[in-house]
Amino acid sequence: MSEDDTSQAPTMRAALLTGYGAPLALETVPRPVPKADEVLVKIEASGVCFTDVHIWRGDHAAPDPLPLIMGHEGVGRVVALGAEEGRLKIGDRVGIGYVFGACGHCKECLTGGENYCGDFDATGFNVSGCFAEYVCMRHEWANLIPDGIASTEAAPLMCAGAAAYASFRKTTVQPGETLAIFGLGGLGQYAVQIAKLSGVRVIAVDISAEKLQTAKSLGADETVVADAQAGAAIQALGGADGCVNFAPVAATWPLMLAACNPRAKIVLTGVPADQMTFYAHEVIERGLQVIGSSASNRQEMTEILAMAAGGKIKGVINQRPFEAINEALSDLINGTVEGRSVLTFE
């Protein structure tokens, strides 16, 4: 292993999940050592995602015994290299997303669907994640961060921005058509901007007047309150040729069905805490398509980073010190955070 002088100290600060639903423990732990095909990254910024909430609550129990270092929206500098030669060098600024690595040879991996590989490793779930000063990452899965974008802006693009972009692409809405975006947190805010860049008419839907106003400022053409009449309100505006849901609730499902024009696509990205009732009759009779979307592939990450570096999209960022990680999770659970929370290390 080759390394620079900054990686000599044997320990690091990290936030440990020691029990599901319990506050993360801020502790000093051994610094990881990269394997032959990995690099060691000194984290500058780490985003907080609702997937972290699911893992923290135990909705998706980690396959290995706790403790666990969560976090999968990291940006930092390469400070050490494993034994293998790769495309990265010490000093490179890289981003780390949810997909730590995949098999590379299955049908999904070979067709741009590595995030659906049956043998992929998830950062912050079954391998240590970015809620720490240092993290190891497989060098071929680390994303080079272009100049022109701050690390605090780039971090949430590693999951939220890229996932929003992947979800938008699955709607296949065309310029001049209408997309209804349900849930205007960080992903929804990115999706509004991405859709407008593509010439799509955007109807933004949320229960929060503040988030609706933010969506309007980001370019949404129309805003609709996510109450029981939301579907009818969207139909009064001409209906939706596609819907994408980022809200982690099942209540949006009947609203999207009511909002859709015939043969529209509904893309589900937000994972509801409760079960959804599937209305098969409406889906069948109106020729609707329901599509799931999880994370993104590497090409989608590269493209969203290029958009951000070019100043075409910008996140609403709440920067917090690393020590405020439990407060950041609480605010996300309570829906009181605007945009994305990003932790920084001093």
Summary of the structure (lengths in Angstrom):
residues: 346
radius of gyration: 20.0
end to end distance: 26.3
largest distance: 64.8
contacts: 1239
relative contact order: 0.15
helix: 31%
strand: 28%
